[in-house]
Amino acid sequence: WKLNKKGYIMFSNFEKNLLHLPDAGTYNFYIIIIFLILITISVQKKTENSFFDVSQTIQVKGLAIFFVVLAHFWENIFDQTPPLILSRYSVSLFFILSGYAHGLLCETGRFDYKGFIQKKIFRIFIPYWICTILFLVLDYYLLDRTHSMHDIFLTSSGINIHRGQTHLDRTRWFISLLLLWYFVFCSSRHFCPKKISLILYMVAFLLIVMRYLQIWHLGNVHETLAFPVGYTIAQNRSWISKVFMNTSIRQKGIHCLMLVSFCVGILCIKITGLDNYFLFESLEKIFKLMVLSYGLLIGLSINSILNYQSKVLFFMGQISYELYILHFPFLYRYNPLKPSLIQDHAVIMFYVLLMILIVFSLVLKTLCPADRGS
């Protein structure tokens, strides 16, 4: 907890010194329980509902961004990280939803490339550039830190592969990988419209191989494959809807069997120690991605049958992108709360930080007039 170089603003920086919190798992459990209570009390009946509709995707984004912020809260402020469960795979949910949205675009017939690019500029880059300027100013003013023009140009272009750029925001790799998928989708949509799915998986396989060769570092195996998986779900939406909306006991049994088989595969790889090898580690992450995807589809089908919506999840989903590009530096580099407060009241301070980030996200969303579609 210190003053900036001019002695005006007090803030916390956790780049060198992390906090110690015994029994972090218990505090993490309390945070999740409170969030589940908030979700429950904000549930309301919907007038209309369909499988994997816009309302559901927004709520999934809300769930994902909560666990992303929670993971970074523990990993970058404290020296002990509790079991995070969904947190480590929340970014994969964003990629699945993005792949799904782009899969639906292929059903609209003629593709408007100019409109697509304009929408992505307003949706992705305008808030991103505002945050870039904000972080550069705060780094200079609060930390007396400057960045090279090379790094500023690359990160402003959405290219976050250089080590120096991680000093600005370590989570920006997500934007770079997302932009790569946009480029691959547009290119394949233009040149090979009937082979989009194949091209997406081929590119994903190439990126995984490049990661193994240590010449590519953006995204893990499950995060790399998530976009193609989401696209596949969209392309088979009618069939998947029929399968997962089937309420028969036999169909439920098949779903349970599939989930159990994936989980058994994960356990076998873990127990035998094969996850020390890249091939089996990758296979384990693929199994986990399948569990995540399968669980997502089951959850959405149950939600469609019950016809409920959580206001809390929906609200957070609407500002999920703004929350993502804002949250990390304000947790890690210029945290507005005292370390002693965070350490002594971790549960309460997490929600205080979350509320501050939500306010910042709402301001950012207001500054960017673009239509925030899927």
Backbone torsions as a table, in degrees:
resi	resn	phi	psi	omega
1	TRP	NA	108.3	-170.7
2	LYS	-146.7	163.4	175.2
3	LEU	-81.6	152.5	172.9
4	ASN	-75.0	-179.8	-172.1
5	LYS	-60.7	-25.0	-179.6
6	LYS	-97.8	-1.5	175.3
7	GLY	79.0	25.2	-175.3
8	TYR	-104.9	-45.3	-170.5
9	ILE	-114.2	133.2	177.8
10	MET	-100.2	138.1	-177.9
11	PHE	-157.5	168.2	178.2
12	SER	-110.8	139.3	177.8
13	ASN	-127.2	126.8	-175.2
14	PHE	-113.4	24.7	-179.7
15	GLU	-70.2	-31.5	-177.6
16	LYS	-110.9	-36.5	-175.7
17	ASN	-121.2	120.5	177.1
18	LEU	-98.8	158.2	178.7
19	LEU	-86.3	151.9	176.2
20	HIS	-107.9	128.9	-179.3
21	LEU	-137.1	103.7	177.7
22	PRO	-62.0	145.7	177.8
23	ASP	58.1	48.3	179.8
24	ALA	-62.3	-29.1	-179.8
25	GLY	-59.6	-38.0	179.3
26	THR	-65.4	-44.2	178.8
27	TYR	-64.5	-39.3	177.5
28	ASN	-62.1	-39.8	178.0
29	PHE	-61.4	-44.0	179.5
30	TYR	-63.0	-40.8	179.0
31	ILE	-60.4	-45.0	-178.8
32	ILE	-67.5	-40.7	179.1
33	ILE	-61.2	-44.2	178.4
34	ILE	-60.8	-41.9	179.4
35	PHE	-64.0	-41.2	178.0
36	LEU	-63.7	-37.1	177.1
37	ILE	-64.5	-43.7	178.5
38	LEU	-61.7	-40.0	177.2
39	ILE	-62.3	-45.5	-175.9
40	THR	-63.8	-46.5	-176.1
41	ILE	-73.8	-13.8	179.4
42	SER	-98.1	5.0	-178.2
43	VAL	-72.2	138.2	175.4
44	GLN	-141.1	158.6	179.7
45	LYS	-76.3	138.0	177.7
46	LYS	-93.2	150.4	177.5
47	THR	-79.1	-38.5	178.6
48	GLU	-131.3	150.0	-178.9
49	ASN	-157.8	144.7	173.3
50	SER	-148.9	161.7	-175.6
51	PHE	-65.8	126.7	177.0
52	PHE	58.0	45.2	178.5
53	ASP	-86.5	-179.4	-175.7
54	VAL	-61.0	-41.7	-179.9
55	SER	-59.6	-42.1	-179.5
56	GLN	-68.1	-40.8	-179.8
57	THR	-65.0	-36.9	178.1
58	ILE	-65.3	-40.8	178.6
59	GLN	-65.7	-38.3	177.2
60	VAL	-63.5	-39.4	175.8
61	LYS	-60.8	-40.6	178.2
62	GLY	-61.9	-41.6	177.8
63	LEU	-65.4	-43.8	-177.3
64	ALA	-64.4	-45.0	-176.2
65	ILE	-67.8	-32.5	176.4
66	PHE	-59.9	-47.0	-177.3
67	PHE	-73.2	-26.6	173.6
68	VAL	-65.3	-48.5	179.2
69	VAL	-63.0	-40.9	179.5
70	LEU	-61.6	-44.2	179.8
71	ALA	-61.4	-44.8	-178.6
72	HIS	-72.5	-25.8	174.2
73	PHE	-61.4	-46.8	-178.4
74	TRP	-76.5	-41.6	-172.5
75	GLU	-73.9	-24.2	-172.1
76	ASN	-117.8	-2.3	176.1
77	ILE	-114.5	-32.7	-176.2
78	PHE	-113.1	154.7	179.6
79	ASP	-87.2	-2.7	175.9
80	GLN	-123.1	130.3	179.9
81	THR	-111.1	117.4	178.7
82	PRO	-72.5	167.0	174.5
83	PRO	-58.0	121.8	-172.2
84	LEU	-100.4	-11.9	176.0
85	ILE	51.9	-102.1	-173.7
86	LEU	-70.3	-23.9	-173.2
87	SER	-56.6	-40.9	-175.7
88	ARG	-71.4	-13.5	-178.7
89	TYR	-117.7	10.2	-178.7
90	SER	-67.1	-36.8	179.2
91	VAL	-63.7	-33.8	176.7
92	SER	-61.0	-34.3	177.2
93	LEU	-61.8	-40.5	177.7
94	PHE	-61.7	-42.1	179.4
95	PHE	-67.2	-39.4	177.5
96	ILE	-60.4	-46.5	-179.0
97	LEU	-65.3	-37.7	178.1
98	SER	-66.9	-43.8	176.8
99	GLY	-61.9	-38.9	178.2
100	TYR	-63.1	-45.4	-179.8
101	ALA	-61.9	-39.0	180.0
102	HIS	-75.0	-27.6	173.5
103	GLY	-65.8	-37.6	177.9
104	LEU	-68.4	-28.9	178.5
105	LEU	-61.3	-30.2	-178.9
106	CYS	-71.8	-13.3	-179.9
107	GLU	-89.1	-6.6	-175.4
108	THR	-86.1	-0.2	179.3
109	GLY	88.7	-121.7	-177.0
110	ARG	-64.9	133.7	-175.8
111	PHE	-101.2	124.5	-179.0
112	ASP	-92.2	95.8	-176.7
113	TYR	-65.4	-41.1	-179.8
114	LYS	-63.0	-45.9	178.5
115	GLY	-63.9	-37.7	179.1
116	PHE	-61.6	-48.2	-178.2
117	ILE	-65.9	-42.5	179.0
118	GLN	-61.0	-42.4	-179.3
119	LYS	-64.1	-41.5	-179.3
120	LYS	-67.6	-35.4	178.0
121	ILE	-62.5	-46.5	-179.4
122	PHE	-72.7	-36.4	-175.8
123	ARG	-77.2	-40.6	-175.0
124	ILE	-98.8	-52.3	-166.1
125	PHE	-81.7	-36.4	-177.6
126	ILE	-61.2	-52.2	175.5
127	PRO	-62.2	-36.6	-179.4
128	TYR	-63.0	-43.5	179.3
129	TRP	-68.1	-38.4	177.2
130	ILE	-60.8	-44.3	178.8
131	CYS	-65.4	-38.3	178.6
132	THR	-59.8	-47.7	178.6
133	ILE	-62.4	-43.5	-180.0
134	LEU	-59.7	-46.3	-177.6
135	PHE	-68.6	-36.2	177.6
136	LEU	-64.4	-42.4	179.1
137	VAL	-65.9	-45.5	-179.4
138	LEU	-66.2	-38.6	177.0
139	ASP	-60.6	-42.5	-179.5
140	TYR	-71.0	-44.8	-173.2
141	TYR	-76.5	-40.8	-176.0
142	LEU	-92.6	-37.2	-173.2
143	LEU	-109.8	-1.0	-177.7
144	ASP	54.9	43.1	-174.7
145	ARG	-121.1	135.0	176.4
146	THR	-119.5	162.4	-179.9
147	HIS	-125.5	150.2	-179.1
148	SER	-69.1	153.3	177.7
149	MET	-61.9	-31.7	178.3
150	HIS	-61.2	-49.0	-179.9
151	ASP	-67.1	-38.9	179.6
152	ILE	-64.0	-43.2	179.5
153	PHE	-63.6	-45.3	-177.8
154	LEU	-64.7	-48.4	-178.1
155	THR	-67.4	-32.6	176.7
156	SER	-67.7	-25.3	178.0
157	SER	-85.9	-2.7	-178.6
158	GLY	87.8	9.0	179.6
159	ILE	-99.9	108.2	-175.9
160	ASN	-124.2	66.6	-177.0
161	ILE	-118.5	-9.0	-179.0
162	HIS	-90.3	141.3	-175.9
163	ARG	-59.1	-36.4	-179.0
164	GLY	-62.2	-26.2	-178.5
165	GLN	-74.4	-20.9	179.6
166	THR	-68.2	-18.4	178.1
167	HIS	-69.3	-22.6	178.7
168	LEU	-82.2	-47.4	179.1
169	ASP	-166.4	111.8	-175.0
170	ARG	-70.7	-12.3	-177.0
171	THR	-92.4	1.8	-175.1
172	ARG	-74.0	-8.9	175.4
173	TRP	-57.4	-31.9	179.9
174	PHE	-58.5	-43.1	180.0
175	ILE	-63.8	-43.2	-179.0
176	SER	-62.4	-45.0	-179.9
177	LEU	-67.4	-37.7	178.2
178	LEU	-63.5	-43.5	178.6
179	LEU	-64.5	-35.0	176.2
180	LEU	-62.4	-43.2	179.0
181	TRP	-65.7	-36.8	175.8
182	TYR	-60.3	-43.5	179.9
183	PHE	-64.3	-45.3	179.8
184	VAL	-63.2	-42.0	179.8
185	PHE	-62.3	-49.3	-178.9
186	CYS	-61.8	-43.3	-178.3
187	SER	-64.4	-47.1	-179.6
188	SER	-69.2	-33.1	177.3
189	ARG	-64.8	-33.2	-178.5
190	HIS	-81.8	-45.1	-172.7
191	PHE	-94.2	-35.8	-177.3
192	CYS	-136.7	68.0	-173.9
193	PRO	-61.4	-21.4	-179.6
194	LYS	-93.0	-2.8	-176.8
195	LYS	-121.1	20.6	-174.6
196	ILE	-58.9	-48.3	-177.7
197	SER	-59.8	-45.6	179.3
198	LEU	-61.1	-44.1	-179.3
199	ILE	-63.8	-41.2	179.0
200	LEU	-60.0	-44.8	-180.0
201	TYR	-69.8	-34.9	177.3
202	MET	-64.8	-42.8	177.8
203	VAL	-64.7	-41.8	178.3
204	ALA	-60.3	-44.4	178.7
205	PHE	-62.2	-41.5	178.7
206	LEU	-62.5	-42.1	179.4
207	LEU	-65.1	-37.5	178.6
208	ILE	-65.6	-42.9	177.2
209	VAL	-62.5	-42.6	178.9
210	MET	-64.3	-33.7	176.3
211	ARG	-66.4	-41.3	177.6
212	TYR	-61.2	-38.0	179.6
213	LEU	-81.7	0.1	177.2
214	GLN	61.6	35.2	173.5
215	ILE	-113.9	4.0	176.7
216	TRP	-144.1	131.6	-172.0
217	HIS	-128.4	8.2	-177.0
218	LEU	-93.1	114.0	175.0
219	GLY	82.7	144.0	174.6
220	ASN	-85.8	-177.9	-175.8
221	VAL	-59.6	-47.5	-177.2
222	HIS	-67.3	-33.2	178.7
223	GLU	-73.2	-33.2	178.7
224	THR	-69.2	-38.9	-177.5
225	LEU	-82.6	-14.4	-171.9
226	ALA	-63.1	-40.3	-179.9
227	PHE	-62.3	-50.3	176.2
228	PRO	-59.3	-36.5	178.1
229	VAL	-63.2	-44.2	177.4
230	GLY	-61.3	-39.8	177.6
231	TYR	-63.5	-41.6	179.1
232	THR	-62.6	-40.9	178.1
233	ILE	-60.0	-43.4	-179.8
234	ALA	-64.4	-40.2	-178.2
235	GLN	-69.1	-22.9	179.8
236	ASN	-115.6	28.4	-172.6
237	ARG	-58.8	-44.5	-177.4
238	SER	-62.5	-47.7	-179.6
239	TRP	-65.4	-44.9	-180.0
240	ILE	-62.3	-39.5	178.4
241	SER	-60.3	-44.1	179.2
242	LYS	-63.6	-42.0	-177.8
243	VAL	-66.8	-47.7	-173.6
244	PHE	-83.7	-19.1	176.2
245	MET	-87.4	-3.0	177.2
246	ASN	-73.2	119.0	-174.9
247	THR	-95.0	8.9	-178.8
248	SER	-67.1	150.6	-179.7
249	ILE	-62.2	-37.5	-180.0
250	ARG	-61.3	-44.5	-179.1
251	GLN	-67.0	-39.6	177.1
252	LYS	-62.0	-39.0	178.2
253	GLY	-62.6	-40.0	178.4
254	ILE	-63.9	-42.4	178.5
255	HIS	-60.9	-45.6	179.5
256	CYS	-61.8	-41.7	179.8
257	LEU	-62.7	-41.7	179.0
258	MET	-63.6	-45.4	179.4
259	LEU	-62.2	-44.0	179.9
260	VAL	-62.2	-41.2	-178.7
261	SER	-63.5	-41.4	177.1
262	PHE	-63.8	-43.2	-179.7
263	CYS	-64.2	-39.8	177.3
264	VAL	-62.1	-42.1	177.5
265	GLY	-59.7	-42.0	178.4
266	ILE	-63.5	-45.7	-179.3
267	LEU	-63.7	-40.8	-180.0
268	CYS	-61.7	-43.2	179.2
269	ILE	-65.7	-40.0	-179.9
270	LYS	-66.9	-48.9	-174.9
271	ILE	-64.3	-41.0	-177.8
272	THR	-78.1	-8.3	-179.8
273	GLY	76.0	12.2	-179.1
274	LEU	-70.4	-14.3	-179.2
275	ASP	-70.0	-4.6	174.2
276	ASN	-75.9	-15.4	177.6
277	TYR	-98.5	138.8	-173.5
278	PHE	-57.4	-41.8	-177.1
279	LEU	-61.0	-48.6	-178.1
280	PHE	-75.3	-31.3	174.1
281	GLU	-62.2	-41.8	178.0
282	SER	-64.8	-41.6	178.8
283	LEU	-62.4	-40.2	177.8
284	GLU	-61.1	-43.0	-179.7
285	LYS	-69.4	-32.3	175.3
286	ILE	-65.6	-43.1	176.3
287	PHE	-59.4	-42.6	179.7
288	LYS	-65.3	-37.1	176.4
289	LEU	-64.6	-37.6	177.9
290	MET	-66.2	-40.7	176.5
291	VAL	-62.2	-44.1	178.9
292	LEU	-61.4	-46.7	-178.6
293	SER	-66.0	-43.7	-179.9
294	TYR	-64.9	-43.7	177.7
295	GLY	-62.7	-37.8	177.4
296	LEU	-61.3	-46.8	-178.5
297	LEU	-65.8	-40.0	177.5
298	ILE	-64.3	-44.8	179.4
299	GLY	-61.5	-41.7	179.4
300	LEU	-68.0	-36.1	178.7
301	SER	-67.3	-40.4	177.3
302	ILE	-64.0	-43.1	178.4
303	ASN	-61.9	-37.9	179.2
304	SER	-66.1	-37.7	-180.0
305	ILE	-70.8	-44.4	-178.5
306	LEU	-76.5	-27.2	175.8
307	ASN	64.6	49.6	178.3
308	TYR	-118.5	158.6	176.9
309	GLN	-140.7	137.8	177.3
310	SER	-96.4	123.0	179.1
311	LYS	-63.9	-36.5	-179.3
312	VAL	-64.2	-49.0	179.4
313	LEU	-64.1	-41.0	-179.1
314	PHE	-63.9	-43.1	179.6
315	PHE	-62.9	-47.5	-179.3
316	MET	-67.2	-32.7	177.9
317	GLY	-65.5	-33.9	-179.5
318	GLN	-68.0	-25.9	179.2
319	ILE	-114.6	20.2	-174.8
320	SER	-61.9	-39.4	-179.4
321	TYR	-66.9	-45.2	178.6
322	GLU	-61.7	-41.6	177.8
323	LEU	-61.3	-40.9	-177.1
324	TYR	-64.1	-48.7	-174.4
325	ILE	-77.5	-10.5	179.7
326	LEU	-100.3	-32.5	-160.0
327	HIS	-68.1	-40.7	-168.0
328	PHE	-62.7	-52.4	-179.7
329	PRO	-60.7	-33.4	-179.2
330	PHE	-77.3	-15.9	171.7
331	LEU	-85.5	-40.7	-164.4
332	TYR	-99.9	-43.5	-171.5
333	ARG	-103.4	-43.3	178.7
334	TYR	-131.8	68.2	178.8
335	ASN	-74.2	127.8	-174.6
336	PRO	-77.9	-2.4	-175.9
337	LEU	-106.8	153.2	177.1
338	LYS	-67.7	139.8	176.6
339	PRO	-57.1	-39.0	-179.0
340	SER	-63.9	-37.4	177.4
341	LEU	-65.4	-44.3	-179.8
342	ILE	-63.6	-41.3	-177.5
343	GLN	-70.7	-39.5	-176.6
344	ASP	-82.2	-26.4	-176.6
345	HIS	-134.4	59.4	-171.6
346	ALA	-58.3	-42.4	-176.5
347	VAL	-65.8	-51.4	-178.9
348	ILE	-63.5	-43.0	-176.9
349	MET	-68.4	-29.5	174.8
350	PHE	-60.8	-45.5	-178.7
351	TYR	-72.3	-29.6	173.8
352	VAL	-64.7	-45.5	177.5
353	LEU	-62.1	-41.3	179.6
354	LEU	-62.4	-41.4	179.0
355	MET	-65.3	-40.2	177.4
356	ILE	-61.7	-44.0	179.3
357	LEU	-64.8	-37.2	178.2
358	ILE	-64.2	-42.1	178.2
359	VAL	-62.0	-45.8	177.9
360	PHE	-60.6	-39.6	-178.9
361	SER	-66.6	-39.2	177.8
362	LEU	-65.0	-39.0	177.0
363	VAL	-63.7	-45.0	179.5
364	LEU	-62.6	-41.2	179.2
365	LYS	-64.2	-37.4	178.4
366	THR	-66.9	-35.3	-179.5
367	LEU	-71.5	-20.3	-176.8
368	CYS	-109.4	107.0	-172.1
369	PRO	-79.1	4.7	-174.8
370	ALA	-68.1	153.8	174.1
371	ASP	-71.8	123.7	-175.2
372	ARG	-93.8	69.7	178.7
373	GLY	-77.9	-174.6	-179.5
374	SER	-75.9	NA	NA
